């Protein structure tokens, strides 16, 4: 699975390291990703999402179901990519 947030669609960006003498070398700006378990009440199961800190704030604000529906509509993830835990 790649380093993309399943809720916001954030992914790594490219940029430059700039030294004191203004020499530029390429670098990547990685996303602050982590995996988190959620209890999905609508399906009565535990799911695991790979999301950024901004994605976690969106889930806290909208709720898990609304955030997942928005992410699927925008194409950031699909229902098959959401990992369902067998507990």
N, C-alpha and C positions, 0 to 999 in steps of 0.2 A: 504494500500500500504506500502510495507516495505521500509526500509531506504537504498535504492540502487540507485545510479545515473543512469538515463536512457541513458546517452550518453557514459560514461566511464566504467560503470559497477562496480564502486567502492562501497564497503560495509564495515561494521564495522569489525575491526580486534581485536583479543584478545592479551593481554599482561599482564604485571605485574606492580603493584605499588611496588617500592622498597624503604623501609624506610632507615633511617640513619644506623640502625643496620643490614641492608641487608636482612630483612624479606621480603618475597614476597607474595603478595596477588593478586588475579586475578582482572583484570579490562578490559573494552572495550575501544577501540579508535574509536569514532564515526566519521562519514564522515561529512564534512561541506556542508550540503544539504540545498537547498531552492527551493521554487516553483517559476517559472517565466513564464509569458505569452509571446508568440511569435506570430507574424503574419506570417503564412505559405502561401507564395505567390502562390506556385504551386497548392494548394487546395483552395485558396481564403477563408481562415478561420483563426480564432485565436485558438492556441493550448496552453495547459499548460503542462510544463515539470517539473519534480522533478530532479534537477541536482546539481552537485557539482561546486565549483569554477573552477576546471580544465575543467569540461564539458562546462562551459560558455566560457572559453578561446578557446576551440576547435570550438565552434559554431562561435565565432568571427573570427577565423582563416580560417576555411573551408567554412562557410556558413551553414545555417540551414538545407537545403535539403541534402547536402553531409554528414553532421554529422549524420542526422537521418538514411540515407541509410547505412552508415558504422556501426552504432549501431545495426541496424536490422540484417545486415549480420553477425556480431560478436555474436549475440544472447543476447545483453544486454537489449533489449526491443523488443516488436513487435508492429505492427501497431494498434492492438486492445487496447494496454495499454496506448496509447497516448490519453489524454483527449482533446476532441474537444469542444470548448466553443460555445454556441449558442447565439452569439451576432450579 
